[in-house]
Amino acid sequence: MRKALEKSDVSTFTTFEKFQILEAYSAGGGASALQIELADDEEDYALLNEMTDEEKQNLEEQFDRLYA
């Protein structure tokens, strides 16, 4: 994942962007799956809005672990 995002400043990523990346990455295909489809934005926003603060924090931590 680090190689796929090497030209990005991940410190500026929002929780939503991290969520999208984790969803794409976990869907399979590893780094090649990181091409995020914008058509899924509404569904992703809905899922993120339903998350508790604790779930969002876990998402942030999961992203950081994968990126490291």
Secondary structure as the mmCIF struct_conf table of DSSP 4:
data_model
#
loop_
_struct_conf.conf_type_id
_struct_conf.id
_struct_conf.beg_label_comp_id
_struct_conf.beg_label_asym_id
_struct_conf.beg_label_seq_id
_struct_conf.end_label_comp_id
_struct_conf.end_label_asym_id
_struct_conf.end_label_seq_id
TURN_TY1_P TURN_TY1_P1 ARG A 2 LYS A 7
BEND BEND1 SER A 8 SER A 8
HELX_RH_3T_P HELX_RH_3T_P1 VAL A 10 THR A 12
HELX_RH_AL_P HELX_RH_AL_P1 THR A 15 SER A 26
TURN_TY1_P TURN_TY1_P2 ALA A 27 GLY A 29
HELX_RH_3T_P HELX_RH_3T_P2 GLY A 30 LEU A 34
HELX_RH_3T_P HELX_RH_3T_P3 LEU A 38 ASP A 40
HELX_RH_AL_P HELX_RH_AL_P2 ASP A 41 GLU A 50
BEND BEND2 MET A 51 MET A 51
HELX_RH_AL_P HELX_RH_AL_P3 ASP A 53 TYR A 67
#
